[in-house]
Protein backbone atom coordinates (compact mmCIF):
# COMPACT_ATOMS: atom_id res chain seq x y z
CA UNK A 1 0.00 0.00 0.00
CA UNK A 2 1.24 3.45 -0.87
CA UNK A 3 1.27 6.29 1.63
CA UNK A 4 -0.76 8.73 -0.50
CA UNK A 5 -0.90 12.17 1.14
CA UNK A 6 -3.19 13.94 -1.34
CA UNK A 7 -6.67 13.14 -2.58
CA UNK A 8 -6.56 11.32 -5.91
CA UNK A 9 -9.23 12.82 -8.18
CA UNK A 10 -8.16 11.49 -11.57
CA UNK A 11 -9.57 8.12 -12.71
CA UNK A 12 -7.64 5.37 -10.94
CA UNK A 13 -9.98 2.40 -10.91
CA UNK A 14 -9.79 -0.50 -13.36
CA UNK A 15 -13.13 -2.08 -14.25
CA UNK A 16 -15.04 0.97 -13.02
CA UNK A 17 -18.20 -0.17 -14.81
CA UNK A 18 -18.18 -3.44 -12.85
CA UNK A 19 -17.77 -1.56 -9.57
CA UNK A 20 -20.57 0.85 -10.47
CA UNK A 21 -22.85 -2.09 -11.30
CA UNK A 22 -22.02 -3.79 -7.98
CA UNK A 23 -22.89 -0.57 -6.12
CA UNK A 24 -26.21 -0.26 -7.94
CA UNK A 25 -26.99 -3.95 -7.38
CA UNK A 26 -26.25 -3.61 -3.65
CA UNK A 27 -29.15 -1.14 -3.39
CA UNK A 28 -31.62 -3.28 -5.34
CA UNK A 29 -34.73 -3.98 -3.29
CA UNK A 30 -33.70 -1.77 -0.37
CA UNK A 31 -35.90 0.88 1.15
CA UNK A 32 -34.59 4.45 1.16
CA UNK A 33 -33.59 4.06 4.81
CA UNK A 34 -31.76 0.77 4.12
CA UNK A 35 -30.04 2.31 1.10
CA UNK A 36 -28.86 5.28 3.15
CA UNK A 37 -27.60 2.92 5.86
CA UNK A 38 -25.69 0.89 3.26
CA UNK A 39 -24.10 4.09 1.92
CA UNK A 40 -23.11 5.23 5.42
CA UNK A 41 -21.53 1.86 6.24
CA UNK A 42 -19.66 1.81 2.94
CA UNK A 43 -18.37 5.35 3.48
CA UNK A 44 -17.14 4.49 6.98
CA UNK A 45 -15.46 1.28 5.82
CA UNK A 46 -13.65 3.09 3.01
CA UNK A 47 -12.75 6.03 5.28
CA UNK A 48 -11.21 3.57 7.73
CA UNK A 49 -9.29 1.94 4.88
CA UNK A 50 -7.96 5.33 3.71
CA UNK A 51 -7.07 6.25 7.27
CA UNK A 52 -5.88 9.80 6.58
CA UNK A 53 -7.93 12.59 8.15
CA UNK A 54 -6.63 15.28 5.78
CA UNK A 55 -7.53 13.27 2.67
CA UNK A 56 -10.96 12.41 4.06
CA UNK A 57 -11.72 16.04 4.95
CA UNK A 58 -10.63 17.14 1.48
CA UNK A 59 -12.91 14.50 -0.06
CA UNK A 60 -15.82 15.75 2.04
CA UNK A 61 -15.23 19.31 0.82
CA UNK A 62 -14.95 18.25 -2.83
CA UNK A 63 -18.10 16.12 -2.62
CA UNK A 64 -20.28 19.00 -1.38
CA UNK A 65 -22.71 20.38 -3.97
C-alpha positions as CSV (number, residue, x, y, z in Angstrom):
1,X,0.0,0.0,0.0
2,X,1.2,3.4,-0.9
3,X,1.3,6.3,1.6
4,X,-0.8,8.7,-0.5
5,X,-0.9,12.2,1.1
6,X,-3.2,13.9,-1.3
7,X,-6.7,13.1,-2.6
8,X,-6.6,11.3,-5.9
9,X,-9.2,12.8,-8.2
10,X,-8.2,11.5,-11.6
11,X,-9.6,8.1,-12.7
12,X,-7.6,5.4,-10.9
13,X,-10.0,2.4,-10.9
14,X,-9.8,-0.5,-13.4
15,X,-13.1,-2.1,-14.3
16,X,-15.0,1.0,-13.0
17,X,-18.2,-0.2,-14.8
18,X,-18.2,-3.4,-12.8
19,X,-17.8,-1.6,-9.6
20,X,-20.6,0.9,-10.5
21,X,-22.9,-2.1,-11.3
22,X,-22.0,-3.8,-8.0
23,X,-22.9,-0.6,-6.1
24,X,-26.2,-0.3,-7.9
25,X,-27.0,-4.0,-7.4
26,X,-26.3,-3.6,-3.7
27,X,-29.1,-1.1,-3.4
28,X,-31.6,-3.3,-5.3
29,X,-34.7,-4.0,-3.3
30,X,-33.7,-1.8,-0.4
31,X,-35.9,0.9,1.2
32,X,-34.6,4.5,1.2
33,X,-33.6,4.1,4.8
34,X,-31.8,0.8,4.1
35,X,-30.0,2.3,1.1
36,X,-28.9,5.3,3.2
37,X,-27.6,2.9,5.9
38,X,-25.7,0.9,3.3
39,X,-24.1,4.1,1.9
40,X,-23.1,5.2,5.4
41,X,-21.5,1.9,6.2
42,X,-19.7,1.8,2.9
43,X,-18.4,5.3,3.5
44,X,-17.1,4.5,7.0
45,X,-15.5,1.3,5.8
46,X,-13.7,3.1,3.0
47,X,-12.8,6.0,5.3
48,X,-11.2,3.6,7.7
49,X,-9.3,1.9,4.9
50,X,-8.0,5.3,3.7
51,X,-7.1,6.2,7.3
52,X,-5.9,9.8,6.6
53,X,-7.9,12.6,8.2
54,X,-6.6,15.3,5.8
55,X,-7.5,13.3,2.7
56,X,-11.0,12.4,4.1
57,X,-11.7,16.0,4.9
58,X,-10.6,17.1,1.5
59,X,-12.9,14.5,-0.1
60,X,-15.8,15.8,2.0
61,X,-15.2,19.3,0.8
62,X,-14.9,18.2,-2.8
63,X,-18.1,16.1,-2.6
64,X,-20.3,19.0,-1.4
65,X,-22.7,20.4,-4.0
